[in-house]
């Protein structure tokens, strides 16, 4: 038997039968599970344990699951899998826009939910392995005379000029600075930007990078910093200094 600690899943559902069905099945498949029926119980569980994935029913009695998802996303990057009814397409779209990582539509099989949880865990582990340990005390990044201030969200050029960035451009540049001289695929950039709470979508990553190049490269058509790695993604090819 493996000595590794099993991933911890928090299941929030006000239907006792559904909650127990999910929890029992996940427990039988080597996952630790905590059950919650309300937002208050969810908050208590998050404060007491290190949770790896949330399975959140958006239709809780007397509570708005979307508000709970928004609350979680405002405070952390814990992966969220939403559970919605078959007719709740608007909820699924809004939930994904808020930063949920996946959705499952009722009725569903526990086996399908388990597969989605494992997929989300793989992506989360990939990002943790990719980046150095997250340091919440980081104040800024410096590269080639540029400074990206994480607290004020300002980019300053080597000449001292403030360069305006959209939320998406800021989050992509922050992702690049956190992993300099590493090849990042579009999927990785999408996930890293989501951790920084930006609404960046797969189709627009290339556009965002083009805009970033126009703002920080002396010759955007021959970039020195954000280099394209054909067939693989992009690399931020410059040393980065971390300021605390």
SVG drawing of the C-alpha trace seen along z (x, -y; Angstrom):
<svg xmlns="http://www.w3.org/2000/svg" viewBox="-34 -57 53 59">
<polyline fill="none" stroke="black" stroke-width="0.4" points="0.0,0.0 1.3,-3.5 2.5,-5.7 1.5,-8.8 -1.4,-10.9 -4.5,-10.5 -5.9,-13.7 -8.6,-15.3 -12.0,-16.1 -14.7,-18.3 -18.2,-17.4 -20.9,-20.1 -24.4,-18.9 -27.6,-19.3 -29.1,-16.0 -27.9,-13.4 -28.3,-10.5 -26.3,-12.1 -23.7,-13.4 -23.2,-9.9 -23.2,-8.2 -20.4,-10.4 -18.4,-10.3 -18.7,-6.5 -17.6,-5.9 -14.7,-8.3 -13.6,-6.8 -13.6,-3.4 -11.3,-4.7 -8.5,-5.9 -9.6,-9.5 -10.2,-11.2 -13.6,-12.8 -15.2,-15.4 -18.9,-16.0 -20.7,-19.4 -24.4,-20.3 -24.1,-24.1 -21.9,-27.0 -21.0,-27.3 -19.9,-23.7 -17.9,-24.2 -16.1,-27.3 -15.4,-25.3 -13.9,-22.4 -11.7,-24.7 -10.4,-26.4 -9.6,-23.1 -8.2,-20.9 -6.0,-21.2 -8.5,-20.5 -7.3,-19.5 -10.6,-19.6 -14.1,-20.9 -17.2,-19.2 -19.9,-21.8 -23.6,-21.5 -24.8,-24.9 -28.4,-24.3 -28.3,-24.2 -31.4,-24.8 -31.6,-28.4 -28.1,-29.2 -26.6,-30.3 -23.8,-27.9 -22.5,-30.5 -21.9,-32.8 -20.0,-30.0 -17.9,-29.4 -17.1,-33.1 -16.2,-33.2 -13.8,-30.2 -12.2,-31.6 -11.6,-35.0 -9.6,-33.4 -7.8,-30.5 -7.0,-28.6 -8.5,-25.3 -9.9,-23.4 -13.7,-23.4 -15.9,-20.9 -19.5,-22.3 -22.5,-20.0 -25.5,-21.4 -28.9,-20.2 -29.3,-19.3 -31.2,-22.5 -28.7,-24.8 -26.5,-25.7 -26.3,-29.4 -25.0,-28.3 -22.3,-26.2 -21.2,-29.0 -21.2,-31.5 -19.4,-29.1 -16.6,-28.4 -16.3,-32.2 -15.9,-32.6 -12.9,-30.2 -14.4,-26.7 -12.2,-24.0 -14.9,-21.6 -18.6,-20.8 -20.7,-17.7 -24.4,-17.5 -27.0,-15.5 -27.7,-12.7 -24.1,-11.4 -22.3,-8.3 -19.8,-8.4 -17.3,-6.8 -17.5,-9.9 -17.1,-12.2 -14.1,-10.3 -12.5,-10.6 -13.1,-14.4 -11.6,-14.7 -8.5,-12.8 -8.1,-14.9 -8.3,-18.1 -5.8,-16.7 -3.3,-15.9 -3.5,-19.4 -3.1,-20.9 -0.1,-18.6 1.5,-19.5 1.4,-23.2 2.8,-22.6 5.7,-20.7 6.2,-23.3 6.5,-26.3 8.6,-26.9 6.8,-27.0 4.4,-29.9 5.6,-32.8 2.8,-35.1 5.3,-37.6 6.7,-38.3 6.4,-42.0 7.7,-42.3 9.6,-40.7 12.5,-42.4 13.8,-41.5 16.1,-43.4 15.4,-46.7 11.6,-46.1 9.7,-45.8 6.3,-44.1 4.8,-45.1 2.5,-42.4 0.8,-44.5 -0.1,-47.5 -0.3,-45.4 2.0,-48.0 4.6,-47.4 7.4,-49.9 9.8,-50.2 13.6,-50.6 13.0,-54.3 10.6,-54.6 7.5,-54.7 4.3,-53.0 3.0,-50.6 -0.8,-49.8 -1.7,-46.1 -5.0,-44.4 -5.8,-41.8 -5.0,-39.1 -1.7,-40.6 -0.7,-41.1 -1.5,-37.5 0.3,-36.1 3.4,-38.2 3.2,-37.1 3.1,-33.5 6.1,-33.9 8.1,-35.7 7.3,-32.9 8.7,-30.3 11.5,-31.9 13.3,-29.9 10.8,-27.1 8.7,-26.1 5.0,-26.6 2.3,-25.2 -0.9,-27.1 -2.8,-24.8 -0.2,-25.6 -0.4,-29.3 -4.2,-29.1 -4.1,-27.3 -1.4,-29.6 -3.4,-32.7 -6.5,-31.2 -4.5,-30.9 -3.9,-34.6 -7.7,-35.1 -7.8,-36.4 -10.4,-35.7 -8.0,-34.3 -9.3,-31.9 -7.4,-29.4 -8.2,-31.1 -6.9,-34.5 -3.6,-33.4 -1.8,-34.0 -3.4,-37.4 -2.5,-38.3 1.1,-37.3 1.2,-39.4 0.0,-42.4 2.5,-41.8 5.3,-41.6 4.2,-45.0 4.5,-46.5 7.8,-45.0 9.8,-43.9 12.0,-46.4 11.2,-44.4 7.9,-42.5 8.5,-40.6 11.8,-39.3 11.1,-38.9 14.0,-38.5 11.9,-37.8 8.8,-35.9 10.0,-33.3 7.9,-30.9 8.9,-27.2 7.4,-25.7 5.0,-22.9 5.5,-23.3 4.4,-26.7 6.3,-29.8 9.4,-30.5 10.3,-33.6 13.9,-33.7 15.4,-36.2 16.7,-36.0 14.1,-37.2 14.8,-38.7 12.3,-38.2 11.7,-41.1 10.3,-40.5"/>
</svg>
